[in-house]
């Protein structure tokens, strides 16, 4: 028998997910704490997820599991402690909720057949199935003043004094390289931005360093922060930016979580599932070919097997389209700020 929501006193959440998927779960994690403010909540997290959640303000404990042995140890500890509720906001983690011997489970098995919705709403649907209320769909990321200070020093060290508008660009994509817009198009775009007087910061993790260095060599004056900053510091850098441009990958959703307007470039994935919402702040370019999309959330590992010789859907996005969207979004947001200032 399913417990009443008020009887969920000990809760474990499996967040064994990359950056973007963890950010999609933050509205549900916030709603869970709002429903059950006195509950003890523990998150079993992948390294990426632990970076997202480590500074959360909700008094939620985070157990970082870097390998299968740490994961097994954490799961055995949870199993011994008789938790009331085990939740997973990803398909992969849903298999682990069964092992915990919790009195009740909330996972993707409980919302089977509803997976065409936006991922944020799927996570919230899991809570609704448990009889819990849900609130805002706003994603979150938390960082500290020390991260802002690190960014200040980084920008000062390379002579970036904040006199020009700053745009963050992510040209990579760790898990699914066919989601990447061609590097030569990023080069063309960045050259145009530099000619217009815009400062450009390439961001990303260590896996993006080689790609970013290659682009930096072709675009004089671009700032290369890829691999130079931790995730929380990258978020602090994004906070300074007027705009983010990038592929459908974790940094796109990180920018949205810290309140930066974004332009997302989509091809193999469907923006109906992975778009950061709120068209007044975020826009996307999507070329829906007859085979699109070839990847859906929770669709299985077979989706990562290439079905075409090259990413035609990403190649179909032109530099001119990105510049048009960028111009429109910046003008729209500046007009919004002016209107607020006149009230």
Beta strands, then each sheet from edge to edge (+ up, - down):
strand 1: 10-15
strand 2: 40-45
strand 3: 61-64
strand 4: 85-88
strand 5: 104-106
strand 6: 166-170
strand 7: 199-202
strand 8: 223-224
strand 9: 243-247
strand 10: 262-266
strand 11: 282-286
sheet 1: 3+ 2+ 1+ 4+ 5+
sheet 2: 8+ 7+ 6+ 9+ 10+ 11+
end
